[in-house]
């Protein structure tokens, strides 16, 4: 790869970039030659995005501060806080979009080494909160104040000028991270962590007058892990939200301050909590001009060792009606995402989440560098496709891209979306320039053949319109693919609904369905499954063990189905010989966990009277166990499990999607769990209740015989009091002829 041009002309410097494709390379080359008379770079095969200036000497990737923003859009132009290697200070750079090159304006920001800044364009002013970086909240150093710089902008000359009286100190201490925002009354707010506590400060009479920093008045904002961080954002046109991680409590919290109230008045809620949930990756964004108060955050969890299907990155969305926070999985441990960053497209009402993941398949370790990927979702119905997403920044020569950063502002079809990242191996900035807007794609695809006997090999061919760039297939049998035209083999008979979701580079998504029918000769002479009784128990005082008794008459060859609802979100240790029915615990709220398991009984179980599940913390619970005879002990489950969660605290029902049985005579089994100990439950119409437990935590199991193979139809459970509810359903397969 040839060196990039680095020339000077007056007060600005243009640094060449490596274009993402041959056409862009040619255009950029001609423009750079005309401007700088220096040879531009030739694009390398496999590059995605644009290579920019060097940042060697900056003390690590300048984009690496997870909550901070380094970009802003003003006067039809994208601007950035970027490092100048000549002066070894941070300057304001301007993006020349016609050549996709960054131009150094020569306007210096903080002149101190080792600083990192959060930038905000608001009210016609540029605010830059710059702090000396500390390695953690236990390494803060006094005498190194964070500073606020304020700049005025002149449109005629496209220049920024530091306002008189600035910079001014925000505090007197270095910090791992510091973020800034401005509320509806013009007050500036800043937050950081110090001495394992969340700190806040705000301006008082003007932008240049800051009050005395104070610790957030909440017990959960103290005793943090050393690397916990905080972030804030003004939202809802009259509030400020402050989010922080607390790894000692495995929880992410949000405190809210109403504009005009005493600055020490905050209300705290739990945003998300799970065993090992919290990590120090937070990026917080608001929907601008929104009276309802839409606030979103993308966070990385601490679920690194919880298996490939555990959530690694989640988007947290504030429910503007209930005030509760809703959780949405962006990527799993297998996807290997790290350092996520969120952008809100207010034109299309889309969320765009950028994250680092390895360029190749696999996951060498959590936090591995590679390429920058994007996945998008409608903000009014948050749901992200499976997989790593679409790559938007990649260095083919050095797959070490990391640390995406963007703007606090909402982006639109007019602004487009610029994302900045860094390659620490080459000490180079890279960026992506993503167009926004346009029409939604239309999904079309064919399945060849669309029917036949098992095993059935099917070729899927995409013919969608609207220039989609990413493809997410759900084959209906639990298998998925991100290829454009995949092949898939169906091993079991059934009617499968195949869903393809496509997404364009601007984040527009659409989904479509087709049906594949896999046939088999109907079985004859199968044993009949029968319900053989149950036991259940309610534990109204907190214990660390869930002990369920074996139903009377249990013998070798029977299949037991057990489950319980526990208070809060404990981890569960499963006794040997029991297999989870649910791929992961259902959590309708932060105060309930629903689990279910099955066991094939052996002769060794004759001497066993009960089995015990161990909880990570003492909790109240309710649960039970049912016995079934005539089940195929080699393949007890005839279908995958379907689940549904109704997070509303006033819910009185939950509807579980249909499952498809493959043989006649299967036994549908399912259950629910709900917050509280008093709601009475009712199973779906035509179902028989196996057991119901109340008094500790609400739980119920039920069953229904399915004489013919095929779809069960969606099934609805109800309760008589409003609660958050989770439900599940699968089917037991009858034993083959003797």
C-alpha angles and dihedrals in degrees: 000000000000121000117264122247116263111181136157129223117171115305097344135069125201117207116200123236136210108243123226098237142017097263092049089047091056094048093046091047094053093047095047090049090054094047103038108012089226128122112261126214125275113234116250118227110260097025116136121192127004131299115226141178126334120254102189111147094035094107098250135329107340090208094055100099101105102209097037130095122218101180137067137175120228136155093001092306139101116232133187144195100235138163122258110210094200098058093023090226134106119266139182110261127193124213114232097205095189089066098020090234131134116237119206107226091195092235106137124216120188112359094202121101120240096030130137124195141205113212129206129183107201137146093001092303134103112227120195119187105194124184135180104249121246121193093233144343090274092055099059114141122207120223091047103096126195108238134212116217120190123195133190120215129223111203095195094060097023090231136137122220125195110243119240114268094029143155101050127178120259093186138336102249141077117244142191091237137356128188133191139201140162124232130218092270094053096257114144118221130195133184136189139152121254131172088358092303135107112249129196136188135174141185118260118192100001144354090273097051116076126184127228114292114247138186115255105263097240130101091223090060089066134072093033126168112268093254099043114125140192136217136184140201134181110236145162091036091273111043144069120215120204118194127189139171122237107190093178087064096034087233141120113213134195125203120194128207122191114224112257096021121118105289092239093056110103135153117214130208134173111254096186137344133180135139104288091000104131123079131161095259112107130154116175128195138172132208102244122231091015117139092190092065108239108188125174136186134184115210138176117229130217093238093116094128098037098093135273096287096052116109113263100174125025135183113223116206126191110231101227091205104048099022089232124129118243123208126221125181114236098173140354132228088264090059089058096212122170139172097023122196127195131215126182120215104204093185095062096020090237133148115220115194120191121194141165120251134159115282091225127050120276132045116257090184140335108277096028115159122232124117136347113249132189133208124179138204139178106261092220093058108023115208128138126203118247122262136042096301133227118326113237102168123035135153106207092197095050118022093200102111117147147145107053116200133180144160134306088222123092111251127224141189086270097053099036116202125282120189124189126204140160141232106214092190092062097023091231134138117230129187142190124213108203119189116223135204127034129123126309117261122250117230120226129159142150133221116212111224102013094190140024143111126304130300088045120180111205129190113209116203122193119216099164120151130218098065100275115193102191132045129199117188125192108189094195096243097079095274123115140184139191095201117114095230109019132175120222134182121215110211100183132053116255147104109274127195108214116204126195119191116190127190130195125220088259092056100257110146136189136172136208137182138216130176128236117194118204114191135201134173107273111255119246131201096021117163115255118247114231133187109239103189138278147231128215140180140193120211109197095177122063116264133165095228135063110206118186123185125231113253116251115268096025113157140167112297095032121117120224123206116197135173144156144189116231129195118254120350110304125166113247127220109203121217116244116275097028119113123205115244092193118062087223136356116284113235114190089176143354088272104053139055124191122199136169135188142175134213133195105222118232133188089262088066092066089089094047118096099179145353129230130215114198121221123209090228133021111269143161114254148170126207150138149195132233132198124219129186128200095039123144099252092197093056107014096171116065096187142024115265122264119208139186134184127198105197095186111116089218097050118135098180143032124199117209117206119247125274123207118229117209101202136041118259098032117154116232110217129181147141149189140225127200142182115267133031102250111058115113114223133219121196123220119289111282094020126118120225112237095188142332127205127195135158096066104038128333116263135153139174128197140169142207130191115237106206094188131041118251142070118349092205121229112303127210127209120194137198129196097233131052111260141137106273138193125192140183140187138189136147137246115228118230118241116261120251114295 
